[in-house]
Amino acid sequence: MLEWIRKEAVERPKVIGGLMVLIGGVFVLSMGWWGFSATRSAKSDVLAKVNGVPIKVDDYSRDYLIMKDNYKRLLRGDLGAKILKDLNFPGLVLRNMIYRQLWIDEGRTLGIQVSDQTVIQEIARIPFFQVGTPPAFSKDAYVAFLKETHQTAEGFEDSVRKDVLVQRAQLFVRASQTIGNPSPQQGGATPSDTNAERVRLQNETVEALQNQLETKARIDIDQKVFREVSRQLL
């Protein structure tokens, strides 16, 4: 389980809340923008396993850099090593990756499928692959990106498919909460207030299910590899 990470983490509600907002930055088409090359030594290349599914060092390093950049943009400033240590940033990144895999598993359990056409449409929407006026998808830009980041088209598209699967699984849970438990109508409540309450209940439902998935999951963390990779990234 994740008790070990929790012991190391600074579990302040505002910090966790901010990170949960940024999870979307990792979940939704993060896909190796940083070009983290898969040239690392083959030894100890697995940092953790979630129900037997490996979280590899290269993938972790990629998501770490993505989330760090998101924080820099949010705070409009650089994050020094001390701040990252105080936040236990490495541990929080790993937790988010574990949660992502749990949602992937849940999406598959729910029978959610992501078609090839959906993957194509998602990739075509990415601004990085659009050129010209008006912007249009460029195959050349896409191929150049794959070469630069040392990825295959199949691997990249699989990452997109999984990100969409996570999105849809969470949307399914949110919709289920709304249908089964409509927001209470309080006297004098504005539509904005009612919507805010609905969103709050949906978020609580997603978080509650996430905690259940975590409790039932088999999560194995190679603490030695985790500490070494974290030390290199901080």
N, C-alpha and C positions, 0 to 999 in steps of 0.2 A: 504494500500500500504506500501512501504518500506521507506517512507519519515522519519519516526521516527528513524529507524536504521541509515539512511544516516546522520541525524543530529548528531548522536553519533559517527559515524565512522570517521576515518582518511582516506580520499579518495585520497590517493596518487597513481598516475598511476603505479609506480613501485611495490608498495605493492599489489595493486589489480591484476596487471599482474602476479605477482608471485603466488598469491593465485589461479588465474584461471588455472595456470599450475598444481597446486596441487589438483584442483577439481577432476581430474582423480583418485587421491589417495583415495578419498572418494567415488566417483561414482563407480569406477571399482572394484567391489568385496571387498568393505571395510568390510561389513558384520560382524561387532562385534568382531573383532580380540581381543579386549581388555577384553572380557568376562564380560562386564558390566551387572551385575545381575539385573533381573527384580524384585527386592524385595523392590523397593521404595514404599512409602506410596501411596495409590490409590488417595489421594486428590491432586488436581492440577497437574495431571500427563500429561496434554496437554499444551505445550508451545506456539503453534501457529497452525493456520489452513490455508491451501491453497486450495481455492475453496471447503471448507468443509472437506478436508482431514487433519487429525490431524498430527502434528509433536510432538511426545511424548518426555518427558523429558529424558527417558533412551536412546532413539535413538540420541537425541541431545548430550548427555554426551559422548556417544560412538564416534560420529563423531568428537567431540571436541578433544578428546584424540588422535584420529587417525591423525587429521590434525596437532595437536601440535607436534606429533612425526615426521611427515613428515617435518615440519619446522626445527626441531632439526637436522634431518639428512641432510637437505639441507644446513643449516648454520653451521653444525658440532659443535654445542654447545647448552647448555640449554637455555631455554627462561624463564626469570624471570617474576614475576608478573608485574613489571613496563613496560617491553616491550610489554607484552600481552595487558595491558591497553592502551598503546600508539597506538597500532595497532587496538584497539577495536576488539580483536580477537574473543570474544564471538559473536559480531554482524556479523562479516564476516563469521563465521561458520554457523550461522543461515541463512544468505543470500544464502550461497551455498546449504543448505538443501532446501530452498524455490525454488531455481532454479532447483534443482534435481526433485522436484515434478512437476514443470511446464513442464520439459522435458518429464517426465513420461506421463503426460496428453497429451502432443503434440504427443508423439509416438503412443499413443492409437488412437488419432484423425487421424493420418496418416494411421492407420490400420496395424501398424507393430506388428507382433506377434513373440514371442520367444517360440520355441518348448521345450518340456520336454527333448528331446535329446540334444539340445543346452545347457540347464542348466546342464545336466549331464556331458557334455564335459567340460564346464567351471569349474565345481567343481573338476573334475578329473585332471585339469591342475594346480591346486593350489599346489605349492611346499609343503605347510604345511601338506598336506594329502598324500604325496608321500614318500615311504620308499624303501629301498633296492637298489641294483645296477644291472642293470639300475633302476632308480627310477620308481615306479609304484604306482598307486592309492591304498591306504589302507583303507578299510572299517572300520577297528578298529580305525585308527587314526581319521577318520571322526566322528565316533560315540563318541569317547573320547572328541573331540573338542566340539560337541554339548552339552555333559553333563557338561563340564567345563564352558561353556559360557551360560548355562541355556537356550538353544534354542531348538526348535523343528526342525526336518528336514524340515517340511513344511514351517516354518517361514524363515529358512535360505535359502531355495531354492527360495522362493518368492523374497527375497532380491536380490539374484543373477539374477533372471529373470528381475527385475526392472532395475538393473544396466546395463544389456545387452540391455534392451529396450532404455535406455538413450543413450548409445553408438550408437545404430543403428539410432535413431532419429537424432542425430547430424551428423552422417555420411550421412544420406539422405539429410540433408540441405546442407552439404558441396558439395556433388555430384551434387545437383541441381544448385548450384552456378557455378560450373565448366562447366556444360553442357550449361547453359543459358548465361554465360558470360565468355568465354574463356579468359585466360590471354593475354594481349596485347603483341605482339612480337616486342620488341624494337631492333633497329639496334645495333649489337655488344653485345647483352645480352647473357650471358652464360646460359646453361641449369640450373645451380644452381640458378642463378638470377631469371630465369623464374619460377622455382619451388617455390622459396621463395615468389615471388609476388602472385602466386596462393594460397599458404598457407595463406598469409596475407588477401587476399580477402575472402577466406573461413572463416577465423576466424571472420572477420568483419561481414559476413553474419550471422554466428551463433549468435554473440553478438547482432546484430540488431533484429533478431527474438526473442531472449531471452528478450530483452527490451520490445518488443511488447507484448509478453506473460505476462510479469509482469504488464504492464499497464492495460491489460484487466482482470487480475485475481483479485479475492477477497481474500485479505490476511489479516488475523486477528492475531495480536500478543498479548499475555497476558503479558503485560510489567512487572507486579509484579512477575510472575513466572520466566520470563526471567532474571530479575535482580537478583533474589534470586539464581537461578541455576548458573548464571555467577559468582556471588560472591563466591559460593562454589568451583567452578572450577579454578578460578584465583589463 
